[in-house]
Amino acid sequence: MNFPQHVTIIEVGPRDGLQNEAAFVATDTKIDLINRLSETGLQRIEVTSFVSAKSIPQLADNEIVFNRITKNESVDYSALVPNEQGMIKALEAGVKNIAVFTAASETFNQRNINCSIADSIARFAPVIKIAKDNDIHIRAYISCVLGCPYEGEIKPAKVAEVTQQLLDSGADEVCLGDTIGVGTPRQTKAAIDAILKLLPASQLAMHFHDTYGQAIANIVASLECGITRFDSAVAGLGGCPYARGATGNVATEDVLYLMHGLGIETGVDIYKVVAAGDMICKAIGRKNQSKTANALLANQ
């Protein structure tokens, strides 16, 4: 196989992973996790979301966390921004990389953020203007690109339609999310093929959940298509509150083990990631979802 020589892992555990925890995770614990991840060699970490405390109580400490973490000059720290108010707070906190989000499913968008796909993109306009005016990198997430809990399989043409709208709005990077983890390599390749007609592989990232155990297979399929950016969460943290049975993000440890086994450079120390995952799992009292991490910890 003609795989890329190097890939970039985008760590989303501190935001996308922890936001699904019912019990509030102490602010100092979040900061400790991010600081540990910052020393692993990861180049990109999604820290938090500048969303209202009412919407996601878990991330009510967003400003405190972003301001108090020890910033590593080699790491790009990002935050999810849902609206103009959140963008202003992110700007005040010194955020240089933001993410906005929509879905490829109208029903999922209505259940998730109470508006249509078109309306969600229209809401981005003031956010994107502020970001552009301040030289802030804009990532756009598209949820449910391979399947929706309400609409079933999503066609690549629909994903391409939403992608084009996001690019027209000013997004610098698009991330395709298999939010409920139902996708297969065939579907993954079909979606990527459709999107690569609109933008280069260097502007596309993939975000997989492992509900049906297909995340690693889907990542391999993505590599075969030339994709070099992948989201993952330490210890497999996360889930989807709008999809019954959906499990967490693909574990960073598992992705690293795959890449290193394929001879693909990541620049990340897997053992330091395992240690960070072990810490957060003990702190929040949950089982580590990474088979790689559990195997390495058992052999210590």
N, C-alpha and C positions, 0 to 999 in steps of 0.2 A: 504494500500500500504506500502511496505517496503522501505521507502525513506532513503537516507543517513542522518546522524545526523548533519553533517556540510558540507557546500559547500564554495568554494572560488570564489569570484566575481573578474574578471579581468576587470578593467575599461579602456576602449579604446577610450573614448570620446576625450581626448586631441589630439590624433593622428588620428584615423580612423574617428572620428566625424568631427573635425574641418578641416581636409584636403579637405573636399568637399564644404566648404564655398567659394563662389566666391570672396567676398570682404575680403581683408587681415584683420585678427584679430590681434589687437595690441599685441605685445610681452608681455607687462605687464599684459594684460588681460589673456593670456594663462598661465602665471606664477601664477597669482592670482587663476585661476581655479584649477590648479594642487595643489597649496598649500592648498586650501580649501578641495579638495578631499583627500589630505594626512591626514587630521584631522578627517576623517569620520569613520576610522576603516578599510578601504580598505587595503588589503595586497599587491595588485599588481596594478600598474598603467602604462599603455603604454603612454609615454610622447610625443614622436615625431618620425620622420623618418629621418635618415641621408641620404637623397636623394638629388639630385642636385636641386638647386633653379629653374632651367629651367623646370624640370619635374613637381615639385609641388611647385609653388611659395609660397603657404600658409605656408610651413614648411621651408622656407629659413632661419628662425631664430633658427634652431634646436640646434646648439651648445650653443647659448646664453640662450635659454630656459632651456636646460638640466643643464647647469652650474649654473644658477641663482635660480632655484627652491630651496625651503627649504627642504632638505632631511630629512624624518622621518625614524629613524632607523628600524621601524617595517614594512616599505613599500619597496617592490622590484620595482624599476623603470626600465622600459625597453624601447627599441627603435627598430623600424623596420630598417633593414639594407639590401639594395638592391644589393650591390656589394662590392668588396674589398676596393675600395676608401671610401665608406661609413663606412665600418667596421673599417678602420684606424681612421677615424674621431670619431667614437663612442668610440673606445678604448682611444683616447686622452681625450675624455670628461669624462671618468671614468665609462662608461656603463658596468654593470655586467650581464645584461640580454638582449639578442637580439632576434629578430624574422626575419625569412626569409620567402619567400612566392612563391607559385606556384599555379597551378589550376588543377582540375580534367578534364578540358575541353581544348583540343588543340586549338580550335578556340578562346576561351576566353583568353588564354595565349598569343596568337598571337596579339589580339587586345589590350591587357593590357600592356604587356612588350615586344612585338615584337620578341618572340622566342617560340620554342616548349617546351613542358614539360621537355623533356630530357635535352635540352640546359639550361633551367632555373635551373635545379638541378645541372648541371655541373658548372654553374656559382657560386654555393654555395661553391664549394670545397675550394677556398682560404679563404672565409669568415669563414667557419667552422674550418679550420685549425688554423686561428688566434684566434678564440673563444676558441677552445680546449686548445691551448697553454697558454691561459690566464685565464683558469678556468671560462669561461663565459657560462651561461646557454643558450641553443639554443632552441627556439620554432620555429616550422615550420607550417605555415598556408597553408591550401589547400582551395582554393576558389571554388565556384560552385559545392559543393559536392552533392547537391540535385537537382540542375537544372541549366541550362545555357541559356542565352538569345539567343544563336545561335544554340546550339545543342539539346536543350530540356532536358528531364530527364537524369540524369547521373546514370549509374548503380553502385551498391555497389562494384562490382568487379574492376571497374576502380579506384574507390577511394582507395581500398585496395592495388592495384598495385602501385599507387603513394605514398601511406603511407609507403609501404615497402621500396621503393627507398629512401625516406627521412630518414627512420630509418637506412638504410645501410650507408647513407651519414654522420650520426652522430647526428641527431636531438635527443634532450632529451625529447621533448614534441611535440605532434601533435595537431593542432587545426583545426577542420572541420568547414568550413564556408558555410552557406546557403546564399551566397552573394546577391542574388536577392530576397530572401524571398519567394520562391515558394513552399518550402517543407512542408510536412504534417507529423504527428506523425508516420504513417506507414513507410514512406520513412526514417524518422529519425532513427527509430529502426532498419531498415534493414541495414542502413549504419553503425550504431554503432556495430551491431552484427558482421558485416564483419571485422571491425577494431579491435574489442576486441579479435580476433583470433591472432592478431599480436603484441599487447601490452596490458599492464594492464590498467584498467580504470583510475588509478592515473596518467597516462601519456597522457590522452586524454582530450581535452577541446572542447566545442561547442560554435559556434559563429552564432547567428541567427539575421536575419533582419525581419522586421514585415510588409512587403509589403501586404500580404494577411491576416494579423491578426493571423498568426499561430505560432508566436514566443513563446508565453507562453505555448501553447499546446505542442510545440516541446520540450521545456525545461522540462515539466512534463514527457514526453515520455523518455527523456534522464535520468532523475532522476530514472525512473523505471528500467533503464538499469545499474544503479550504477554510473553514471557520476557525478562528484562533482566539476568540474571546468567550469565556464561559463563566456564568454565575454559579456559585455554590455556597453552602453554609456549613460552618464548622459544626461537627457532630451531627449533621443532618437536621439541624434545627428548623422549625417552621411547620407550615401546613396551609390549609386554605379554609377559613371559617365559613365560606359560602358553598363548600362542596363536601358533603358527607363522605367520610372515609379517605379523603385525600391526605396523604402523608407529607412529610417535610421535604425540604429542598435536597437535592443530591448532596451528599456529604463532601466537603472539601478534601478530607483525607482520602476518600475513595477516588476522587478525580485526580488527585496528585499521584496516587499509586498507579493509576492507569497511565497517566502521561509519562511518568518516569519509566514504567515498564515498556512503553513504546519508544523510549529514547527521545522523548520530546522535552525540551527545556522549559522549566517554569520559574526558576529562580527562587523557589520556595522550599523551606526546610520542613519536611513532612513531620518530623518528630516534634518540632516546636508547635505545629498546628495541633497535633495529637494532644500535647500538654495543655494547650489553651482549651481544647474541646473537653478534656477531662475536668478541668477546673470549672467550666460553666455548667457542665452536667451535674457535678456534685453540688454546686451552689444553688441550682434550681430544683434539684431532686428529681431528675429525669434520666432515663436510659439513653446512652449514646447510640445513635442510629447508624454510625459508621462501622461496617464490618472490618474495615482496615484498621481503624483506631482500636477496636476491641481486641483484634488479633495482636497488634503491637503492644498494647498494654498488658495482655496476658503473658507475653514473652519477656516482659521486663524482670 
